[in-house]
Amino acid sequence: MKKKIVVGIVFLMLVATMVVSAANINVKENIQMTASVIDDPVDVPVWAIGDSWTYNEHYNSYGYRDDGTISYVWYHNCTSTYTITDDTGDTYKVELTSKNTEGRFNVGKYRLKFTPFYKLTQELELRKTDLAYVHISTQEKGPVIWQIGNIGFPIPAYYSDIWDNTYTPAYELFPFPLTEGKTGTFSSFTSTGHETLSLYFGLIKFSDYDFSIEIPAKEYICEMESITVTAGTYEAYNISTDEGSAQNYSYLYYVPQVGSYAKWSYHTELDDSGKPVSNNEAELVSTTYEP
């Protein structure tokens, strides 16, 4: 279960990409950056209350026993909206809401299928100077179908996965100012917090404990790349990090006129064995941000 927590924390932090209610979305499509924007260093954007970003997000996570057999599977697709709710002080406050949920969580005899009423929500705090993550509170909860036995006999249930984590120092994602060819190292940090997974409002608990995870420093390189996502086609700064091998990678595509990233891909395997540990994707659908 510890590996699930690690993956959940890393990906949900990275995936925290801001969005808003579909009713107020101003979609920016097929926008290309001018040469002057590409040539000049790109500094950290300035966000305002109400700015939002919507993404289609896809998450998969796997855990393994000592003998190499699978101990759990977590799969979650949703459309997430991140909205700036407070821009006072040295940090931004961001609220995440989700819709179009589908997924499952299988561990031991528990095979849980998410219903459309199952929701992901987050409250995030990001440092203004570089958009590094300071603190995140996450809740995944709602009605699920508990599938029992080989035939999957369905029983309605209520499942929740609630965790809170703080980053010391802050968790860096963007090496501002951005320039093509820039290289460097993101600092190591510690993620500390508490996680509780349960059924029926806590009557059945899978886990309930504190955690402290050391994340090592990682080298990065920033390169230009043309990408096409639902929101449009962009020239983006691809910030890739060294995850230890070709099978493990992280690509984060920042677009200045979007004010955040437009695409993110993260993949890790178990000891380069070909067995996946996590495979997470996010793609921009729309934004209300204006430079």
N, C-alpha and C positions, 0 to 999 in steps of 0.2 A: 504493500500500500504506500510505502514511503516513496517509491519511484513514481507512483501516480501523482503524489503531492508535488514532487520536484517538477514533473512535466507540466502539471496544471499551473503551478506558479510561474514557470518560465514562459510558457506560451500565453497565459492570460495577461501577463505583464506586457509581453511583446505585442500581443494582439490588441491591447488597449489602444485603440486608434480613433476614437471620437466620431459621433454621428447624431442625427436628430430625427424627430418625428417625420414620417413620410409626407404628412400634409403640408409641411413648410419647407420642403427640400428644393433647393435651387441647383439643379443638375448642371455640372460643367462638362461638356462632352467635346471630344476631339480637339483639345487645346494643345498647341505645340509651344514649347519654350523658345524664345528668341535667342539668337546667338549671344547677345550681350548678357542674358541671364545665365547661360551656360558658362561663359568665359569668366564672369565675376564670381568671387567667393559668395556663397549663400549663407547668410546668418540665420540665427534662430528666429522663427516667425513670432509675431505678436498676435495672440488670440484675444477674443472678447466674449463676454457673456452671450450665450445664444449660438455661437459658432458650433457647428456639428459636422460629423462625418459618419456615413453609413457604409457598412461592409458586409459582404457575404463571407462567413467564416466556417471553416471545416476543421474539426479536431479529431484525432485518433491517438489513443494511448494504450500501451500494453505492458503488463507486468509478467515476470517469469519466476518460477520456483528454481531451487538449486539444481534440479535435474533438467532444466531447460524447457519444461512444459509451461504453458500459459496459466497464470494465476488469476488474471483479470483482463477485461477488455472494456475500454471506454470510448464511445463514439458519439460525437455531438456536432450537428450542423445547425446554424441559425443565421439570422440577419440581425446584426448588432448596430445600435445607434449610440454614439458617444457625444455628449453635449457639455459645453463649458457652462458651469453653474456659478462659479465665483472666480474673479481675477484680481482680488485684492491681495496685498502682501507679496511674499516671495514665491508663492506657488499657485498653480491653477487647480481648481476643484473640477472634477469631471464625473458625470453620471452616465452609466451604461445601462441601456435597456435592450431587450431582445424580442424577436418574434420569429415565426416560421421555424419553430424548433422541431427537430427530429433527432433520434439517437437512442442509445442503450448503454447500460452498465451491467456487465456480467462479472460476478465474483463468487466462486464456490457455488452453492445451491441457489444463489440469488441471481436471477436473470430479469433485469428491469428494462422495460421499453418505455421511453419517454412519450408522453402525449403532447399535442399542440399547446396545452395549457401549462406545460413545464417551462420555466423561465430562468434565464441568466440575468443577474443584475450585478453592478459593481459601483463602488465609489472609489475614485482614484485621486491621488495628489501627485502632481508633477512639478518639478522645479522649473521656474521660468527661464533661467539662464541657459538651459540646454535640453529641456523636456525630459530629464531623467526622472525615473519613478522613485518616489519617496515612500508612499504607502498605498496599499490597495485592500479593500474589503470586498469579498465576493460571496454571492449567494446563488446557488443553483437549487431550485426547489419547485415542487408542484406535483400534480397527479402523474402516476406511472402505472404501467401494467406489470404485475409480478407474474412471470410465466413459470409455473411449477411443473416438474416432471419432464419426461422425454417428449410428451405431446404438447408441452407448453400450456397447461391449464391456466387460464388467465384469472388473476385476482386483483381488483383495484387496490392501489396503495398510494401513500404520499411519501416521497423521498426528498431528502435535503442533503446538500453538501455545502457547508458553510466554513469559510476560512478567512483569516485576516493575516496579512503579513507586512512587515516593515523592512526596508532595505537600508543597510548601513555599510558604507556610504550609499548614496543614491545609485540606482541601477541605470547605467548609461546605455542609450541606444543610438544616438546621433553625435558624431564628432564635429559639431559646429565650430568654426565656419566650414562649410562643405566645399571642396574643390576636387576636380577630377584628378585621380592618381594619389590622393592623400592616403597615407598609411599611419598607423599608430596602434595604441593598446588601450582597450577599455579596462578600467580598474576592477580589481576583484571586489566582492562585496558579500555580506552575509544577509540572508533572508530568514527572519524569525517570525513566528506567529503561532496560530492554533487552528486546528481543523477538526470538524465534527461531521461524520457521515451517518445518517440514520434513516429509518423507516418509521412511519406512523408517529410523526412529531416527537421522535426521541425514544419511543417504546422499544425499538430494536436499533442498537447502535453497532455500526461496523468499526468505527474508530472515533476516538475523542482524546486528543493529546496535543502537546506543544511540540514544535519543531524548530530546528536551527540548521540551516543549510549554507555551506560555504561554496560560493561560486567563484571559480578561478578567473584571473585576468585573461582577456582574449585579444589577440591581434585582429585588426580590421584593415580593409582596403576599400576605398571609395572610387567607383568607376561609373562612367556614363553608360546608360543603356536605354534603348527605346522599348517601351512596354505598352500593351493594350489591355485595358480592363473594362469593366462594364461602364465606368464613368467616362472613358475616352482613351485617346492615345497620347502618351507623354514621353518626353525625354527626362529620365529619372536618374538620380544618384543612387546607384546600387551599393549599399553598405553591407559587405559580406564579412563574416567573421570566421576565424579558424576554429573549427569544432573538433580538430584532432585527426580527421581522415576525410577522404573524398566521399565516403558514404554518409558522413555527418556534415550538414551544412545549414547555414542561415543566410538568407538574402532579404534585405529590407530596402524597399525602393521609395526614396523620398522625392517628392515633387514640390518645388517652391510655390507654384500657384495653387496647389492644394493645401499647403500649410501643414502637411503631415505625410505619412507614407501612403502610397496608392496600392502597394502590393507587398505581401510578406510570405516567405516560404521557410519552413523550419523542419528539418528531418534528422532523426538520430536512430542508430541501431545499437543492439546489444553487443558490445565488444567486437564490432565489425563482423558479426556472425551472419548478417543478412536478416536477422530477426528484428523487426521494427520495434522501437520503444515509443516514438512519437512521430507523427506526420501532421503538420498543421499548416493551413493556408488561409490567407485573408486577402480579399480583393475589394477595392473601392467601388461602391455603387453610385454615390453622390455626396455632395458637400455643400454647405451654405457659406463656407469660409471665402472671404475676399481679401486678397493681398493689400 
